[in-house]
Amino acid sequence: MPTIIPIRDLRKTSEISEMAHNKKEPIFVTKNGYSDLVIMSAELYDRLVRISRIDQAIFEAEKEIEKGGKTMDLKKAKKKLDKKYYGKK
């Protein structure tokens, strides 16, 4: 169940920080009974951004294939990436 706090509780910065780190999930802040802000630890934010980037890359690859893009054997792809990023032959 999500954690929801009223905006007036933002004065309790240390408690909110501890809550965000312990629960490892976003904290939803309401204003006048409506959702207004979301607070999360930097660690959780970084993880969500990383997941989003992976999802975006997969989405773009699927679109490329739909438009006729060619697929590549995994071993060949790994060799190509090793050569490009690590100078391996």
N, C-alpha and C positions, 0 to 999 in steps of 0.2 A: 504494500500500500504506500502511495507517495506521501512524503512529508510536506505538509502545508503549514506555513506560518503567516501571520498578519504582518504588514509592512512595519508596524510600530515595534516589532521584535528585532528589527535590524540594529537596534542600539546594542544588543547583546552580541557583539561581534565575535568574542572569544567562544561563546557557547555555539554560535552558528558555525564557526570554523570547525570546531571539534565535531559537531554533528555531521557536517559534510564529509569530513575525513573518516569518521567511524562508520557511517551508513553506506558510503561509497555509491551514493545515488544523488540525483538532483534534489534540491529543496525548492519548492514552489512558494513564491511570496505573493500574497493577495493584497489588493488595495480596494477598499470599499466592497469587499466580497467577491471581487473578480481577479482572475489571474493577471499578474502584472510583471513579475520578474522570475528568473530561475537562477539559483546559486548552486555552484558545484565546486569541488576541489579542482585544482589545476591538474592533478593526476587523472581524474575522471574526464576532464575536458580533453586532455591530450589523447586519451584512449578513444574517446568518441570521434575526435577529428581523424585519427589514424584509421578507424573503422570506416568512416565516411569516405576517405580517400580511396580505400580499397574497393568499397562498393562502387564508387564513381569509375574507377579503372575497369572494373568488371562490366559495368553498364556500357562504357564506351567501346570495349572490346566486342561485346555482343552486337552493338549497333554496326560496328565495322564489319563483322561477319555477315550480318543481314544485308549489307550493301555489297557483298561479294568479296570481302576480304578473305585472304587465304590463311588457313591454320598451319601450324608448324609442329612437327614431332617434338616431344618434350626434350629428348636428348640433344637435338639440333638447337633448340631454343636455349638450353642451358649452355651449350658450347659457345653460342653467339654472345650471350650475356657475359660469360666468363672472359671472353676475348675483349669485349667492349669495356668492361669495368675493371678487370684485373690483369689484362694483358696476357692472359693464358692462351696457349695455342690449342 
